[in-house]
Amino acid sequence: MYQSFKDTPIKYILNLYEKANTFFGIQGSYTAQLLLYGMLFLVLITFSLFY
């Protein structure tokens, strides 16, 4: 997972974005998107701190 993120970050993020949108069904709701991706961003920051 981490390796593929390093190889092609943009493609990986876009793919993850689409998957998350279809999974949560929040294409129209910007508030839910902001909450979700804010939390994902925080998780990524903590991951980068530990590695």
N, CA, C and O atoms as CSV, one atom per row, in Angstrom:
chain,resi,resn,atom,element,x,y,z
A,1,MET,N,N,0.841,-1.201,0.000
A,1,MET,CA,C,0.000,0.000,0.000
A,1,MET,C,C,0.877,1.253,0.000
A,1,MET,O,O,0.707,2.154,-0.821
A,2,TYR,N,N,1.822,1.282,0.947
A,2,TYR,CA,C,2.678,2.462,1.061
A,2,TYR,C,C,3.575,2.616,-0.164
A,2,TYR,O,O,3.856,3.729,-0.608
A,3,GLN,N,N,4.024,1.470,-0.706
A,3,GLN,CA,C,4.907,1.502,-1.867
A,3,GLN,C,C,4.189,2.048,-3.094
A,3,GLN,O,O,4.732,2.886,-3.814
A,4,SER,N,N,2.968,1.573,-3.332
A,4,SER,CA,C,2.217,2.044,-4.494
A,4,SER,C,C,1.896,3.532,-4.359
A,4,SER,O,O,1.816,4.248,-5.357
A,5,PHE,N,N,1.712,3.995,-3.116
A,5,PHE,CA,C,1.474,5.420,-2.888
A,5,PHE,C,C,2.705,6.236,-3.274
A,5,PHE,O,O,2.588,7.328,-3.831
A,6,LYS,N,N,3.882,5.696,-2.973
A,6,LYS,CA,C,5.119,6.405,-3.311
A,6,LYS,C,C,5.365,6.419,-4.815
A,6,LYS,O,O,5.883,7.397,-5.354
A,7,ASP,N,N,4.992,5.327,-5.494
A,7,ASP,CA,C,5.255,5.218,-6.933
A,7,ASP,C,C,4.449,6.233,-7.731
A,7,ASP,O,O,5.013,7.041,-8.469
A,8,THR,N,N,3.124,6.189,-7.580
A,8,THR,CA,C,2.261,7.122,-8.317
A,8,THR,C,C,1.245,7.738,-7.370
A,8,THR,O,O,0.111,7.265,-7.281
A,9,PRO,N,N,1.643,8.791,-6.660
A,9,PRO,CA,C,0.777,9.391,-5.630
A,9,PRO,C,C,-0.532,9.925,-6.199
A,9,PRO,O,O,-1.598,9.690,-5.630
A,10,ILE,N,N,-0.458,10.650,-7.329
A,10,ILE,CA,C,-1.649,11.305,-7.871
A,10,ILE,C,C,-2.694,10.275,-8.281
A,10,ILE,O,O,-3.865,10.382,-7.917
A,11,LYS,N,N,-2.254,9.270,-9.047
A,11,LYS,CA,C,-3.167,8.236,-9.519
A,11,LYS,C,C,-3.766,7.476,-8.335
A,11,LYS,O,O,-4.957,7.166,-8.317
A,12,TYR,N,N,-2.911,7.183,-7.343
A,12,TYR,CA,C,-3.344,6.448,-6.162
A,12,TYR,C,C,-4.397,7.229,-5.387
A,12,TYR,O,O,-5.408,6.671,-4.960
A,13,ILE,N,N,-4.151,8.534,-5.210
A,13,ILE,CA,C,-5.082,9.386,-4.467
A,13,ILE,C,C,-6.407,9.511,-5.205
A,13,ILE,O,O,-7.471,9.439,-4.590
A,14,LEU,N,N,-6.345,9.701,-6.531
A,14,LEU,CA,C,-7.570,9.806,-7.323
A,14,LEU,C,C,-8.381,8.521,-7.254
A,14,LEU,O,O,-9.605,8.557,-7.128
A,15,ASN,N,N,-7.696,7.388,-7.337
A,15,ASN,CA,C,-8.367,6.096,-7.251
A,15,ASN,C,C,-9.025,5.929,-5.887
A,15,ASN,O,O,-10.170,5.487,-5.791
A,16,LEU,N,N,-8.296,6.285,-4.837
A,16,LEU,CA,C,-8.815,6.206,-3.474
A,16,LEU,C,C,-10.006,7.133,-3.303
A,16,LEU,O,O,-10.987,6.786,-2.645
A,17,TYR,N,N,-9.914,8.325,-3.907
A,17,TYR,CA,C,-10.982,9.322,-3.836
A,17,TYR,C,C,-12.273,8.775,-4.439
A,17,TYR,O,O,-13.346,8.893,-3.847
A,18,GLU,N,N,-12.153,8.174,-5.626
A,18,GLU,CA,C,-13.329,7.610,-6.290
A,18,GLU,C,C,-13.903,6.448,-5.494
A,18,GLU,O,O,-15.121,6.328,-5.358
A,19,LYS,N,N,-13.031,5.588,-4.967
A,19,LYS,CA,C,-13.483,4.449,-4.174
A,19,LYS,C,C,-14.229,4.909,-2.934
A,19,LYS,O,O,-15.290,4.380,-2.604
A,20,ALA,N,N,-13.668,5.900,-2.248
A,20,ALA,CA,C,-14.296,6.410,-1.029
A,20,ALA,C,C,-15.643,7.045,-1.340
A,20,ALA,O,O,-16.606,6.866,-0.593
A,21,ASN,N,N,-15.713,7.786,-2.441
A,21,ASN,CA,C,-16.963,8.434,-2.832
A,21,ASN,C,C,-18.056,7.420,-3.118
A,21,ASN,O,O,-19.192,7.586,-2.676
A,22,THR,N,N,-17.717,6.369,-3.857
A,22,THR,CA,C,-18.731,5.366,-4.173
A,22,THR,C,C,-19.097,4.572,-2.932
A,22,THR,O,O,-20.247,4.167,-2.765
A,23,PHE,N,N,-18.112,4.348,-2.052
A,23,PHE,CA,C,-18.355,3.575,-0.837
A,23,PHE,C,C,-19.285,4.318,0.114
A,23,PHE,O,O,-20.226,3.739,0.656
A,24,PHE,N,N,-19.012,5.605,0.312
A,24,PHE,CA,C,-19.819,6.382,1.250
A,24,PHE,C,C,-21.026,7.032,0.583
A,24,PHE,O,O,-21.963,7.457,1.259
A,25,GLY,N,N,-20.999,7.109,-0.759
A,25,GLY,CA,C,-22.111,7.707,-1.489
A,25,GLY,C,C,-22.302,9.170,-1.145
A,25,GLY,O,O,-23.420,9.615,-0.886
A,26,ILE,N,N,-21.195,9.926,-1.141
A,26,ILE,CA,C,-21.272,11.331,-0.720
A,26,ILE,C,C,-20.812,12.266,-1.824
A,26,ILE,O,O,-20.163,13.275,-1.550
A,27,GLN,N,N,-21.143,11.939,-3.080
A,27,GLN,CA,C,-20.705,12.780,-4.185
A,27,GLN,C,C,-21.235,14.206,-4.052
A,27,GLN,O,O,-20.543,15.160,-4.408
A,28,GLY,N,N,-22.464,14.358,-3.538
A,28,GLY,CA,C,-23.080,15.673,-3.485
A,28,GLY,C,C,-22.798,16.418,-2.194
A,28,GLY,O,O,-22.934,17.640,-2.141
A,29,SER,N,N,-22.406,15.695,-1.148
A,29,SER,CA,C,-22.267,16.325,0.165
A,29,SER,C,C,-20.828,16.763,0.417
A,29,SER,O,O,-19.945,15.941,0.658
A,30,TYR,N,N,-20.613,18.073,0.355
A,30,TYR,CA,C,-19.252,18.598,0.538
A,30,TYR,C,C,-18.814,18.556,1.996
A,30,TYR,O,O,-17.630,18.374,2.282
A,31,THR,N,N,-19.758,18.724,2.922
A,31,THR,CA,C,-19.413,18.694,4.342
A,31,THR,C,C,-18.886,17.328,4.737
A,31,THR,O,O,-17.881,17.221,5.439
A,32,ALA,N,N,-19.571,16.278,4.282
A,32,ALA,CA,C,-19.130,14.917,4.587
A,32,ALA,C,C,-17.768,14.647,3.956
A,32,ALA,O,O,-16.916,13.992,4.556
A,33,GLN,N,N,-17.570,15.158,2.737
A,33,GLN,CA,C,-16.282,14.985,2.066
A,33,GLN,C,C,-15.168,15.666,2.849
A,33,GLN,O,O,-14.097,15.090,3.043
A,34,LEU,N,N,-15.421,16.892,3.297
A,34,LEU,CA,C,-14.405,17.627,4.051
A,34,LEU,C,C,-14.045,16.891,5.333
A,34,LEU,O,O,-12.870,16.785,5.684
A,35,LEU,N,N,-15.061,16.382,6.036
A,35,LEU,CA,C,-14.812,15.636,7.265
A,35,LEU,C,C,-13.993,14.383,6.983
A,35,LEU,O,O,-13.016,14.093,7.673
A,36,LEU,N,N,-14.412,13.639,5.948
A,36,LEU,CA,C,-13.744,12.380,5.623
A,36,LEU,C,C,-12.295,12.605,5.224
A,36,LEU,O,O,-11.393,11.942,5.736
A,37,TYR,N,N,-12.071,13.550,4.301
A,37,TYR,CA,C,-10.716,13.742,3.797
A,37,TYR,C,C,-9.845,14.507,4.783
A,37,TYR,O,O,-8.621,14.383,4.745
A,38,GLY,N,N,-10.448,15.288,5.657
A,38,GLY,CA,C,-9.695,15.902,6.740
A,38,GLY,C,C,-9.122,14.844,7.663
A,38,GLY,O,O,-7.967,14.918,8.083
A,39,MET,N,N,-9.961,13.848,7.973
A,39,MET,CA,C,-9.512,12.758,8.833
A,39,MET,C,C,-8.452,11.908,8.138
A,39,MET,O,O,-7.469,11.504,8.760
A,40,LEU,N,N,-8.654,11.636,6.839
A,40,LEU,CA,C,-7.657,10.873,6.082
A,40,LEU,C,C,-6.322,11.606,6.045
A,40,LEU,O,O,-5.259,10.993,6.143
A,41,PHE,N,N,-6.396,12.941,5.901
A,41,PHE,CA,C,-5.195,13.768,5.865
A,41,PHE,C,C,-4.436,13.680,7.190
A,41,PHE,O,O,-3.211,13.557,7.203
A,42,LEU,N,N,-5.169,13.745,8.299
A,42,LEU,CA,C,-4.549,13.624,9.614
A,42,LEU,C,C,-3.886,12.264,9.789
A,42,LEU,O,O,-2.792,12.163,10.345
A,43,VAL,N,N,-4.561,11.213,9.308
A,43,VAL,CA,C,-3.985,9.869,9.389
A,43,VAL,C,C,-2.690,9.791,8.586
A,43,VAL,O,O,-1.708,9.202,9.037
A,44,LEU,N,N,-2.694,10.391,7.386
A,44,LEU,CA,C,-1.485,10.391,6.558
A,44,LEU,C,C,-0.342,11.121,7.249
A,44,LEU,O,O,0.807,10.682,7.189
A,45,ILE,N,N,-0.659,12.239,7.909
A,45,ILE,CA,C,0.368,12.999,8.624
A,45,ILE,C,C,0.970,12.164,9.747
A,45,ILE,O,O,2.189,12.122,9.909
A,46,THR,N,N,0.112,11.495,10.526
A,46,THR,CA,C,0.624,10.671,11.623
A,46,THR,C,C,1.455,9.511,11.081
A,46,THR,O,O,2.464,9.135,11.677
A,47,PHE,N,N,1.025,8.937,9.939
A,47,PHE,CA,C,1.801,7.858,9.329
A,47,PHE,C,C,3.188,8.342,8.934
A,47,PHE,O,O,4.184,7.661,9.182
A,48,SER,N,N,3.253,9.524,8.315
A,48,SER,CA,C,4.546,10.041,7.865
A,48,SER,C,C,5.439,10.388,9.055
A,48,SER,O,O,6.664,10.329,8.948
A,49,LEU,N,N,4.838,10.746,10.181
A,49,LEU,CA,C,5.634,11.037,11.373
A,49,LEU,C,C,6.274,9.770,11.930
A,49,LEU,O,O,7.402,9.796,12.423
A,50,PHE,N,N,5.541,8.661,11.845
A,50,PHE,CA,C,6.057,7.421,12.420
A,50,PHE,C,C,7.051,6.710,11.506
A,50,PHE,O,O,7.840,5.887,11.971
A,51,TYR,N,N,7.019,7.022,10.202
A,51,TYR,CA,C,7.934,6.338,9.280
A,51,TYR,C,C,9.197,7.137,9.012
A,51,TYR,O,O,10.061,6.691,8.256
